[in-house]
């Protein structure tokens, strides 16, 4: 019965922590995304960012996995990743500090208030606040359940012998902490168990400290598992996380084994649970202060341990399944990937028209190669959007996902029309077709207007700029007007015999493809207006 209560309490604790983290993450939304985008080469800022993000999502493992995803996507270098990982270790101690408040007696009030808000309050933002309060309450109900379950264990001689053995042999504590955390995939959960044991009077601070050190090593397992299938830099980021925590443990053991650190935290409070929380915070803060100046050295060490260069990245650059752990970040990344795909389609259009004007078959071949990249990106982005749509998303993120499906389709069609233009170029070269100066000027004019429409659609989508997107109406009207006028003029030339039928068919096909590119550009701009009006 005791084990069942303990497992139930642990389940509630982990679920409450997850619920609270998801609520905070969704409430933070754009703010969280902006924080991560402000990471620079300044390691102090990177540490602060790592700490803040982990405080929000309530999991250093999730932050580290996210960092591995960023590094794998080429959005962050190893030095930046090191700073964020160090900050994540500080951020995760906030959970321990919260748990040490022992609010389990009033936790049901938080559960009641949170549940009422989730069930009856209107408005997504308010419901997210309800989730935060509900998660907070469930977390402490779980803590109370674990503490109550531990109480009978403290009187068992066998349990006391185990704790005494662990207390006498520090290395057993480190191993136990690492193994439990590796299994639970959460150092906060292991710390919660320690606080429950301390609250039940089962162990003292000196017995708990080696286990805390082991927690920090065990939490690295999640990041190491996340590197499966990633590039070398991502592997280095995970290895750096492990080295950071192992070095920290080695540095602290000389003051833990004799009891110096235990005596230090005991001096400020007699509450063992608060002592555990404070020791956890001190370890991570001091370890970070020591290691931050050594980031360049740590980077060199992991580069020696994992040598070699990454192959040039093929396919998606910004999206990574590891980022799905944090949907608000994943939604931002899929937009970046879509913009990248749009610029590839724009490049295809430019190459195709350049090839047509210069009779350059090599440029036409580049369009075909680029089209393969565009098709690959469409498949990858669509698959990613399907996965993202199954995550917990705010209304804003849901709109982004839904609209991006349509945007990706329009971009892919633009790439197809550019490929059609390359086909027309090859026909022009093979048949040695010639066009009058008037015909070339008409093609050039319509191409420039179409390119302008594509630029407006991409820029407005990237910046969510409704004013910019509304410019598309006049441009689209001009494209339609040019299409009709130039088609009529060319038919007139055909009647006059200044242009042969085959060349005329190619010319009209070219105008038609440009006009369709204008239509798809307009679709993208209209989606921007609908989503941001």
Secondary structure, 3 states (H helix, E strand, C coil): CHHHHHHHHHHHHHHHHHHHHHHHHHHHCHHHHHHHHCCCCCHHHHHHHHHHHHHHHCCHHHHHHHHHHHHHCCCCCHHHHHHHHHHHHHHCHHHHHHHCCCCCCCHHHHHHHHHHHHHHCCCHHHHHHHHHHHHHHHHHHHHHHHHHHHHHHHHCHHHHHHHHHHHHCHHHHHHHHHHHHHHHCCHHHHHHHHHHHHHCCCCCHHHHHHHHHHHHHHCHHHHHHHCCCCCHHHHHHHHHHHHHHHHHHHHHHHHHCCCHHHHHHHHHCCCHHHHHHHHHHHHHHHHHHHHHCCHHHHHHHHHHHCCCCCCCCCCCCCCCHHHHHCHHHHHHHHHHHHHHHHHHHHHHHHHHHHHHHHCCHHHHHHHHHHHHHHHHHHHHHHHHHHHHHCCCCCHHHHHHHHHHHHHHHHHHHHHHHHHHHHHHHHHHHHCCCCCCHHHHHHHHHHHHHHHHHHHHHHHHHHHCCHHHHHCHHHHHHHHHHHHHHHHHHHHHHHHHCCCCHHHHHHHHHHHHHHHHHHHHHHHHHHHHHHHHC
